[in-house]
């Protein structure tokens, strides 16, 4: 297992955000076919249940929106990744199939309706990760996106610069077919109690072990914030 960098939250975000960490080692990422036997019916159920309803009325959506509003970001303009997934499902659009690990994290994000960042642990640089607000001109190259603007928004930084957010992840630390070690971070508002977030993290760890390829070494590191 790769060394897990120390997770830090900037003082300016105290009382606004909580993070739960789940590390998976010894990964064997595949096409995710086992997961989709469960995931596809789950998506159909969500689509049938919430078709025609405003997304903001779906139970759980407001938690992720509160996370954004806590730092002055309008979540109806810059959407949490979890809400973007839900919108796509409710509109009847298929989700992208990427690989067993990425798809498992998307499944968990829809279960919790909270954003989850997923990173190749071996591509994170240095001994610490800092969550802070992005400054003017700060951005990263996204996955299928030329540049993700981070100014005034939650952003994760390592020794190599910014690499993640609850809206999207960077290409630099993205999961690839040869990824062996990964770090997943569940983003939650401070109002979500630590015990609930810990339960979410345990569920995520279990699903990664079951479907994502992390059977031998999938562990919950803990909750911060």
C-alpha positions in Angstrom: 0.0 0.0 0.0 1.3 3.5 -0.9 1.8 6.0 1.9 -1.3 8.0 2.5 -0.7 11.8 2.6 -1.9 13.6 5.7 -5.3 15.3 5.0 -5.6 18.9 6.2 -8.5 21.4 6.0 -7.8 25.1 5.8 -8.8 27.1 8.9 -11.1 29.3 6.8 -13.2 26.2 6.0 -13.6 25.1 9.7 -17.3 24.4 10.4 -18.2 24.2 6.8 -17.0 20.9 5.5 -16.2 17.3 6.5 -14.2 14.7 4.6 -14.1 10.9 4.9 -11.1 9.0 3.4 -11.2 5.5 2.0 -7.9 4.0 0.7 -7.8 0.9 -1.6 -4.6 -1.0 -2.4 -3.8 -4.0 -4.5 -6.3 -2.9 -7.1 -7.2 -4.9 -10.1 -9.4 -2.5 -12.1 -11.6 -4.2 -14.7 -14.5 -3.2 -17.0 -17.0 -3.2 -14.1 -19.5 -5.7 -15.6 -20.3 -7.2 -12.2 -21.3 -3.9 -10.7 -23.7 -3.0 -13.5 -26.0 -5.9 -12.8 -26.8 -3.9 -9.6 -26.2 -0.4 -10.8 -28.5 -0.4 -13.9 -31.6 -1.4 -11.9 -30.8 1.2 -9.3 -30.6 3.9 -11.9 -33.9 2.9 -13.4 -35.5 3.0 -9.9 -34.2 6.5 -9.3 -35.4 7.6 -12.8 -38.9 6.2 -12.2 -39.2 7.6 -8.7 -38.1 11.2 -9.4 -39.1 11.7 -13.0 -40.9 15.0 -13.3 -39.9 16.2 -9.8 -37.6 19.2 -9.3 -34.1 17.8 -8.4 -34.0 20.1 -5.4 -36.9 18.2 -3.9 -35.1 14.9 -3.9 -34.2 14.0 -0.3 -30.5 14.4 0.3 -29.8 16.8 -2.5 -29.8 19.8 -0.2 -26.9 18.5 1.8 -24.5 18.8 -1.1 -26.0 22.1 -2.0 -25.5 23.3 1.6 -21.8 22.4 1.3 -21.4 24.8 -1.6 -23.5 27.6 -0.2 -21.4 27.5 3.0 -18.6 29.2 1.0 -20.8 31.4 -1.2 -20.9 29.1 -4.3 -24.3 28.8 -6.0 -24.9 25.0 -6.4 -27.5 25.5 -9.1 -24.7 27.0 -11.3 -21.7 25.0 -10.2 -23.2 21.7 -9.4 -21.9 19.1 -7.0 -20.8 16.0 -8.9 -23.4 13.9 -7.1 -26.2 16.1 -8.3 -24.9 16.1 -11.9 -25.0 12.3 -11.8 -28.6 12.3 -10.4 -29.8 14.8 -13.0 -28.4 12.6 -15.8 -30.1 9.5 -14.4 -33.5 11.2 -13.8 -33.4 12.6 -17.4 -33.0 9.0 -18.6 -29.5 9.5 -19.9 -27.0 6.6 -19.5 -24.1 7.1 -17.2 -20.6 6.8 -18.6 -19.0 3.4 -18.1 -15.4 4.0 -17.2 -14.0 1.1 -15.1 -14.9 -1.0 -12.1 -13.5 1.5 -9.6 -14.8 4.8 -11.1 -18.2 3.2 -11.6 -18.4 1.9 -8.1 -17.6 5.4 -6.7 -20.4 6.9 -8.9 -22.8 4.3 -7.6 -21.9 5.3 -4.0 -22.2 9.0 -4.8 -25.8 8.3 -6.0 -26.5 6.3 -2.9 -25.3 9.1 -0.6 -26.1 12.1 -2.9 -22.8 13.5 -1.8 -19.8 14.3 -4.1 -16.9 11.8 -4.0 -13.4 12.6 -5.3 -11.4 9.6 -6.6 -7.7 9.8 -7.1 -4.8 7.5 -8.0 -2.8 7.6 -4.8 0.5 7.0 -6.5 0.0 10.2 -8.6 -0.6 12.4 -5.6 2.7 14.3 -4.8 4.2 15.0 -1.4 3.2 14.1 2.2 0.1 16.1 2.6 -3.2 17.2 1.0 -4.8 20.5 1.8 -8.4 21.4 1.2 -8.8 25.1 0.7 -10.6 27.7 -1.4 -9.0 28.2 -4.8 -7.4 31.5 -5.5 -7.5 33.8 -8.6 -6.2 32.0 -11.7 -6.0 28.6 -10.0 -7.3 25.7 -12.1 -6.5 22.1 -13.1 -6.8 20.2 -16.3 -10.0 18.1 -15.9 -11.1 14.8 -17.2 -12.7 15.6 -20.6 -12.4 19.3 -19.6 -9.7 21.7 -20.8 -9.5 23.6 -17.5 -11.5 23.6 -14.2 -11.7 27.0 -12.6 -11.1 26.8 -8.8 -11.4 30.5 -7.8 -13.5 30.7 -4.6 -14.4 27.0 -4.7 -13.3 24.0 -2.7 -10.1 22.6 -4.1 -7.6 19.9 -3.1 -3.9 20.7 -3.3 -0.8 18.5 -3.1 2.9 19.4 -3.7 2.2 19.4 -7.4 -0.7 21.9 -7.2 -4.5 21.5 -7.4 -5.9 18.1 -8.4 -9.5 17.7 -7.2 -12.8 19.3 -6.1 -16.3 18.1 -5.2 -17.3 19.2 -8.7 -14.7 17.4 -10.8 -11.4 15.6 -10.7 -8.1 16.3 -12.5 -6.6 14.3 -15.3 -3.3 14.2 -13.4 -4.5 12.0 -10.6 -7.3 10.2 -12.5 -7.8 6.4 -12.3 -6.3 4.4 -15.1 -6.3 0.7 -16.1 -2.9 0.3 -14.3 -3.9 2.1 -11.1 -2.9 0.0 -8.0 -3.7 2.3 -5.1 -6.5 4.8 -4.8 -7.9 7.4 -2.4 -11.6 8.3 -2.3 -12.8 11.4 -0.4 -16.4 11.9 0.5 -17.3 15.6 0.7 -20.0 16.5 3.2 -21.4 19.6 4.9 -20.3 20.1 8.5 -24.0 19.6 9.4 -23.8 16.0 8.5 -22.8 14.2 11.7 -19.5 12.3 11.9 -21.2 9.0 12.6 -23.3 9.1 9.5 -20.3 10.1 7.4 -18.3 7.2 8.9 -21.1 4.8 8.0 -21.0 6.1 4.4 -17.2 5.5 4.3 -17.6 1.9 5.5 -20.3 1.3 2.9 -18.0 2.8 0.2 -15.1 0.6 1.4 -17.3 -2.5 1.2 -18.5 -1.7 -2.4 -14.9 -1.1 -3.6 -13.9 -4.5 -2.1 -16.9 -6.1 -3.7 -16.9 -4.5 -7.2 -14.0 -2.1 -7.5 -11.0 -4.5 -7.3 -9.8 -3.5 -3.9 -10.4 -6.8 -2.1 -7.2 -7.3 -0.1 -6.5 -3.8 1.3 -9.6 -1.6 1.3 -9.7 0.5 4.5 -11.4 3.6 6.0 -8.7 6.1 7.0 -11.1 8.3 9.0 -13.2 11.5 9.0 -11.7 15.0 9.1 -13.4 18.3 9.8 
